[in-house]
Amino acid sequence: MTQSPITPEVVAEHGLSPEEYERVLQAMGREPNLTELGIFSVMWSEHCSYKSSRIHLKKLPTTGPQVICGPGENAGVVDIGDGQAAIFKMESHNHPSYIEPYQGAATGVGGILRDVFTMGARPIANMNALRFGRPDHPKMRHLIAGVVHGIGGYGNCVGVPTVGGEVNFHKAYDGNILVNAMTVGIADTDKIFYSAASGVGNPIVYVGSKTGRDGIHGATMASADFGEDSEEKRPTVQVGDPFTEKLLIEACLELMASDAIVAIQDMGAAGLTSSSVEMASKGGVGIELIMDDVPQREEGMTPYEMMLSESQERMLMVLKPGREDFAKAIFEKWELDFAVIGRVTDTGRMILKWKGETVADIPLAPLADEAPLYDRPSIPTPKPAPLTNVPDSNDIGADLLKLMGSPDLASRRWIWEQYDHMVGADTVQRPGGDAAVVRVHGTDKGLAITTDCTPRYCFADQVEGGKQAIAEAWRNLNAVGAKPLAVTNCLNFANPQRPEIMGQIVGCLEGMSEACRALDMPIVSGNVSLYNESKATGGGSAILPTPAIGAIGLLADWSKSATLAFKSEGEGIYLIGGTVAERAGHLGQSLWLRELHGREDGPPPPVNLDREKAAGEFVRQLILDGKATAVHDVSDGGLLVAVAEMALAGGIGAELGAITDAASAFGEDQGRYVVTGKDLHLAYTAGVSVTRIGTTGGNEVAGVPLEDLRAAHEGFFPRLMGTNAALA
């Protein structure tokens, strides 16, 4: 094979610094060829190596009595009793979704599904966390429509319900939206599959779709910021086929019911390169691949293209010897490609052969465990100045009406009605509540699932913002009656080579770590997405720091889960975890301050983790004891917004007292819940206050008719997107 010259320009095009290329030369003991350079390029990208974040990720708590498998595998695994495990993870598909929103979002869903079922789990629910720029940005309507349609198009076709998520808007995402996808699956604890290859001579098998030229250098593209040429990167976006993914799920699960599989890994970022390198390095073995045998859907593909392609719906397996024909029959029955493309070796090297020649020979250690690791300089963000000259509200009701129709608080019905959230018939709580609840099929158990993060808090104070992201996930799980189990995350930040951005990463992880330890919610899986910034015209520079949190909790009896809707008139409305009399009314970084007064200043609300834990456990017990008829956590928009959301959900108004100013109505103090029931003020637990603030009834909240609140709340997305916008 003719060697193309490896010039400094070629090295730079592959995203490697001159210093990193020197490391490649040292590792190889010679100049690499283009295929070898491409393999180093993707394996050393931020997307695959986590070279700027690994040092700090090690500080996170990842173990606990419920944890079966923490970070390092395709997804995290936690015990849910009765010989069953929940397997779940969240990942990003940000840059592809900005370039090509439909396929970017769709293949994000497909990729996270594979991470879960590759471990032996049947996926039971999808979630997502989306961030868009200004609603009136000229490109935003196109991005919203494409992303939502892509998520629905893939999830609906593959037959896994999309049961909830979150959507925020901010100008910082104008040039770099965020699309984070989460999947939860169920497996038997004695049938969990891992990715470490073993058994010298064992066959390496490729299954699924054929390899094409789509997605080449996708991992490298995802590890760079955007310039004016983002449209030119469209070929690096993968193309998904959910119907093939459905076949792949069924074929893999059928094979997993046998004893044929030694190891299995999906082909995600960096495709065949990352899957083969990870399997071999985790097992401490070598790998030899025959590139001629890789199923290809395009003519004349080179080893470089095959190794770096990110074509979708593909898996790599190590099988027990002699089980090839058995496995092949299963995949052919499901009309999927099946090919033996190599074998496990004892060399500790990746060797690729093509047309009878060795076209790559690379030691595995430098690609994986010995990949670059940087402790980049970081500068903590200065604490924001105290909030001063705080205005008051001249009309609480008018402010409430405007907030309920604002982008971050308006109903997401337009979005979730495009998702099939009932397929599988196990969805207990539909989108729109604090957390989704999905029944564990064939049992009384339910899994509660939530995604959370408040980026404006994280920008103002990274440590408090990181704590709050975990604490809100904790509250949302408790609010439906679930015992919180564990967390996955998707850490979305800008350029880590900027010390102030590295300071955001370090600070958010510090806050997350502290909260996870205090609330007994270890982090068992996750993803890091860096270089989320844009220099394109009309785009901002860096996104807000957005450590998106996905969390799950367990209900022993799904039928006892709580919802936020008021159930009947004449019930007491109680504030748990804080009292109006305290008049803390924290307005710094609040939506009221931003939406009503155009200000984004002051510190975010502090998080008291001891109070969070006490209040959450108390509310969960009220639910289990049948004393609470409706529950909702207080978050964005404050107390009055929480009450209004409960009133709209139940079609019953609220008669309130003591909520007379902006601070008490719209302050975003943490650790609070609104609960309805009878005589809840008689309930008691140490360190948790219970204050009656009103009574359910009537057809108004704060003097505003429910029909006006509903019109404002439901009207934002239809007005923004217009008729048939989902297909735009």
Helices and strands as residue ranges (DSSP letters): H 8-13, H 18-28, H 34-43, H 46-49, H 54-57, E 67-69, E 76-81, E 84-92, H 94-99, H 101-117, E 122-132, H 140-158, E 162-169, G 171-173, E 178-188, E 203-208, H 218-221, G 230-236, H 242-256, E 261-266, H 271-283, E 286-290, G 291-293, H 303-308, E 314-319, H 324-333, E 337-345, E 349-354, E 357-363, H 364-367, H 396-404, H 413-416, E 427-429, E 436-439, E 446-452, H 455-460, H 462-479, E 483-492, H 499-518, E 523-529, E 546-555, G 558-560, E 572-576, G 580-582, H 591-597, H 609-624, E 630-633, H 639-650, E 654-656, H 662-666, E 673-677, G 680-682, E 690-696, E 700-701, E 704-705, H 706-721, G 725-727
